[in-house]
Amino acid sequence: MEALHKRWHAAGLEVIGINLDAKAETGAKVCKSLALTYPQAWVPREGRDLWEAASGIRGVPRVLLIDRDGILRADGPANLEEQVAKLLAARPK
């Protein structure tokens, strides 16, 4: 995801990571060790039920491709980079 983010961010791609670790610090350490540059959201255990009910996501990794209008275009596409390129080319920044 980091390589995809670096390659396409200037063209408009936004990547957001979801941290389901018990402690936010654990996820932050992993992100730092991997030199991830995209933002991370932490879902605390106390909010896990709300997260699962709202998103339908019970585990990670999970890739959702959402266009600039907020429309879900793909859920876990095998050809993610091709799909990103297609969406970014479809509309100007």
C-alpha positions as CSV (number, residue, x, y, z in Angstrom):
1,M,0.0,0.0,0.0
2,E,2.9,2.3,0.7
3,A,4.3,2.0,-2.8
4,L,0.9,2.6,-4.3
5,H,0.4,5.6,-2.1
6,K,3.8,7.1,-3.1
7,R,3.2,6.4,-6.8
8,W,-0.4,7.9,-6.9
9,H,-0.8,10.3,-4.1
10,A,0.1,13.4,-6.1
11,A,-2.5,12.4,-8.6
12,G,-5.2,12.3,-5.9
13,L,-5.0,8.9,-4.2
14,E,-5.6,8.9,-0.5
15,V,-4.8,5.8,1.6
16,I,-6.0,5.4,5.2
17,G,-4.8,2.6,7.4
18,I,-6.9,1.1,10.1
19,N,-5.2,0.0,13.3
20,L,-7.0,-2.7,15.3
21,D,-4.2,-3.2,17.8
22,A,-5.1,-3.2,21.5
23,K,-3.0,-0.1,22.0
24,A,-2.5,2.7,19.5
25,E,1.2,2.8,20.3
26,T,1.6,-0.7,19.0
27,G,0.3,0.2,15.6
28,A,2.3,3.5,15.6
29,K,5.5,1.5,16.2
30,V,4.8,-0.8,13.3
31,C,3.9,2.1,11.0
32,K,7.1,3.8,12.0
33,S,9.2,0.7,11.4
34,L,7.7,0.3,8.0
35,A,8.1,4.0,7.2
36,L,4.4,4.3,6.3
37,T,3.5,7.8,5.2
38,Y,-0.3,7.6,5.0
39,P,-2.5,8.3,8.0
40,Q,-3.7,5.7,10.3
41,A,-6.9,5.5,12.3
42,W,-7.0,3.6,15.5
43,V,-10.1,1.7,16.5
44,P,-10.0,1.1,20.3
45,R,-11.4,-2.1,21.8
46,E,-14.2,0.0,23.4
47,G,-15.3,1.1,19.9
48,R,-14.8,-2.2,18.1
49,D,-18.5,-3.1,18.1
50,L,-19.4,0.3,16.7
51,W,-16.7,0.0,14.0
52,E,-17.8,-3.4,12.9
53,A,-21.5,-2.4,12.8
54,A,-20.8,0.7,10.8
55,S,-18.2,-0.7,8.4
56,G,-19.0,-4.4,8.2
57,I,-15.2,-4.9,8.5
58,R,-14.1,-7.4,11.2
59,G,-10.5,-7.8,10.2
60,V,-7.7,-6.3,8.2
61,P,-6.2,-6.1,5.7
62,R,-9.1,-5.0,3.6
63,V,-8.9,-2.7,0.6
64,L,-11.9,-0.6,-0.3
65,L,-11.5,1.6,-3.4
66,I,-13.7,4.7,-3.1
67,D,-13.9,7.3,-5.8
68,R,-13.8,11.1,-5.4
69,D,-17.6,11.2,-5.0
70,G,-17.5,8.7,-2.1
71,I,-18.8,5.8,-4.2
72,L,-17.5,2.4,-3.4
73,R,-16.0,1.1,-6.7
74,A,-14.2,-2.1,-5.6
75,D,-13.8,-4.3,-2.6
76,G,-10.4,-6.0,-2.5
77,P,-9.7,-5.7,-6.3
78,A,-7.0,-8.1,-7.5
79,N,-5.9,-5.4,-10.0
80,L,-5.8,-2.5,-7.5
81,E,-3.3,-0.3,-9.3
82,E,-5.1,-0.7,-12.6
83,Q,-8.3,0.3,-10.9
84,V,-6.7,3.3,-9.2
85,A,-5.2,4.5,-12.5
86,K,-8.5,4.2,-14.2
87,L,-10.4,6.2,-11.5
88,L,-7.7,8.9,-11.3
89,A,-7.7,9.3,-15.1
90,A,-11.5,9.6,-15.2
91,R,-11.7,12.9,-13.5
92,P,-9.4,15.9,-13.1
93,K,-7.9,16.8,-9.7
